[in-house]
Amino acid sequence: MERVRKGPRCTLYEPRLAPKDVEQLRAALQAPEVATASIWRWLEKKGADIGLDAVKRHRRRECHCRREA
């Protein structure tokens, strides 16, 4: 039986970005050649309030949204 995580949904599940930026973000998250810190810096420039640790967890598939999807 899979362990269920409690707590808020991952901030990358529904980021508050323009639709074209969401597409770019999802592509970057799937691309292993794109550094996690680069994604985080890009998110900061876009004004998203998403922490580096949240991006790391999401890329490792350890975030809460992976459990709900």
Order of alpha helices (4+ residues) and beta strands (2+ residues): alpha-alpha-alpha-alpha
